[in-house]
Amino acid sequence: MKKYRLAILCNFGPPHVGGTEQVLENISTRLISECKYNITIFGYNYKKKEVYKGINLCPCYKGQQLIDQISKFDHILTYSDSFWGFDTLVENIDKVDCRISVALVGAYHMQSHPEILLILKKNLHKINLITHSSLTCDYKWCIDNNLPVKVIPNGVNMAEFEKSEIDIREKYNIKEKYIFLNVSNFFFGKGFEILPKIARKIRSKDFIILQFSNTVHYPYDKVFFNRTKNQCKGLPVKFIRDAPREDTISAFKQSDSFIFTSKKEIAPLVILESRAAKLPWISMNVGNTIESLGGKVINNPKEDHKGYKIVDDKIINSYIVNIVEILELKEIREKIIDQGQEGIESIDWDNIVPLYDKVFMDEI
């Protein structure tokens, strides 16, 4: 049987570790396991062609070379309209014979480039639009622009959280009683400057904030990382860089709360991972966190002109209040954890990937 040829276009693809990469790896490996897909991920982080978990990885080109790369596929998935070749793809859509799915992930690029939106609108017969929640800005943008859109939620690999654990305390020499976890790579708007402010205000001295991140082939990665480390000097904040995935999973399972500081989001995977690990999380009302279970949402209505949350002392104090409540009030902690387990199976990738399959196969 001839396999369905799917091309995935992204800036950063697996095995590089981040939210997008986790999404694409879980979609790809599950579709490949059905033996009817041949999948190639074109990413700008790749330097050479190779195969990873059955997925073909290939350096992504620009301009006409990109169009040539994808000319023989049966379907194209572009993950985010912030993909660096998105304009090329849309402007040359008449040269692309197959259908294109676009996971919007905010639709930030098209919101500021109306000329690209105009071309897309003229070619809706060739395009599927996907968003991860009906509560996100990209979904609202689609409705406002009369664009048909399909909601496919993000997921979590529950099997990862059922494996044996690495002893995080022993491996990373952690002696403190409480562990507060933050997992995020160093991109603009992730709110890393919030971590030292929280660390200074927590009453207990017997805690540590673990910050897990991965090196990103992105110009500002080292700048943001070094700036945050300098801001945290003398504070109980430990930075763990490029750790194995199993260490990150174990940290989710062995921490006391997850502190999510991002100031702008769509559908963050770390919230779902916290649920899978039975780890209570704390976040501002960014993206679709307001519909997520297993944590505490801080309502912060203040945003700048680009939609990033403005964080003042009142918000920092809200983080502290919620951290203390989760630690000290056992009844509330257990209730939050129980709520996070409600319908947990529905966010397993095994139940979500078939929704992508239907889109790619044009069965909807």
Helices and strands as residue ranges (DSSP letters): E 4-10, H 19-33, E 37-43, E 50-52, E 55-59, H 64-69, E 75-79, H 86-91, G 93-95, E 99-103, H 108-111, H 114-122, G 124-126, E 127-131, H 137-144, E 150-151, G 158-162, H 168-171, E 178-183, H 194-201, E 207-213, H 221-231, E 237-241, H 245-254, E 257-259, H 269-276, E 281-284, G 289-291, E 295-298, H 313-328, H 330-340, G 344-347, H 349-360
